Amino acid sequence: MKRVLSSALLALCVSVFGSQADAGRTCKSSYFSATNNNAIKTLAIEHVKQSWSFGVAGKYSPLWGNWSNASSRSLKCIKRTFILGNNTYTCEAKAKPCHY
């Protein structure tokens, strides 16, 4: 019974106060987005995250430029095939910058 009450109390605290990971996190209210093109999808994804981080760091400060800390993250890629058969991936990263 004591274990059930402890679990219930923990669940209540997390729902009211948020998870420990969000404690002390400050986020901007507006989104920041970046795009990148590359023939290799994994490189396009990695580079667009870096572009987002560098853009945010330049606009606000390096404290804000960590993609992993951002809220409401969105990452979308589109594959484009050109006449000669070359593929290019265009990726967009969009998120609200946050820092701890």
C-alpha positions in Angstrom: 0.0 0.0 0.0 2.8 2.4 0.8 4.4 1.7 -2.6 1.2 2.5 -4.4 0.8 5.8 -2.5 4.4 6.7 -3.3 3.9 6.0 -7.0 0.6 8.0 -7.0 2.3 10.9 -5.3 5.2 10.9 -7.8 2.8 10.8 -10.7 0.8 13.8 -9.2 4.0 15.8 -8.7 5.2 15.2 -12.3 1.8 16.2 -13.7 1.7 19.3 -11.6 5.3 20.5 -11.7 6.6 18.9 -14.9 9.4 16.5 -15.4 12.8 17.0 -14.0 14.2 17.5 -17.5 12.1 20.7 -17.9 13.0 22.2 -14.5 14.8 25.5 -15.0 14.3 25.5 -18.8 13.5 28.9 -20.4 12.2 29.0 -24.0 11.5 31.7 -26.5 7.9 32.2 -27.6 8.7 32.3 -31.3 10.0 29.6 -33.7 13.3 29.7 -35.5 13.8 27.8 -38.7 16.6 26.8 -41.0 16.9 24.8 -44.3 19.7 22.8 -45.9 20.1 20.9 -49.1 22.3 17.8 -49.7 22.4 14.8 -51.9 22.7 12.5 -48.9 19.7 12.6 -46.6 21.5 11.9 -43.3 23.9 14.7 -44.1 21.1 17.1 -44.9 19.5 16.3 -41.6 22.7 16.8 -39.6 23.6 20.0 -41.5 20.1 21.5 -41.0 20.4 20.9 -37.3 23.8 22.6 -37.3 22.4 25.5 -39.3 19.5 25.9 -36.9 22.0 25.9 -33.9 24.3 28.4 -35.6 21.4 30.7 -36.6 19.9 30.7 -33.1 23.3 31.2 -31.5 23.9 34.2 -33.8 20.5 35.7 -33.2 20.3 35.2 -29.4 23.6 33.7 -27.9 25.3 30.3 -27.9 23.3 29.4 -24.8 20.2 29.2 -26.9 21.7 27.2 -29.8 21.3 23.6 -28.7 18.9 21.7 -30.9 18.4 19.0 -28.2 17.2 21.7 -25.7 14.7 23.2 -28.1 10.9 22.8 -27.6 8.3 22.0 -30.3 11.0 20.6 -32.6 10.0 19.7 -36.2 12.3 18.2 -38.8 10.9 17.7 -42.4 12.8 16.5 -45.5 11.6 16.5 -49.1 13.4 14.4 -51.8 13.7 16.2 -55.2 14.8 14.4 -58.4 16.1 16.5 -61.2 15.9 15.8 -64.9 19.4 14.1 -65.0 18.4 11.8 -62.2 20.2 13.6 -59.4 18.5 13.5 -56.0 18.6 16.4 -53.5 17.1 16.4 -50.1 15.8 19.7 -48.8 15.4 19.6 -45.0 13.8 22.2 -42.7 14.4 22.3 -38.9 12.0 24.4 -36.9 11.8 24.8 -33.1 11.6 27.2 -30.2 15.0 27.9 -28.8 15.5 27.0 -25.1 18.2 26.9 -22.5 18.8 25.7 -19.0 
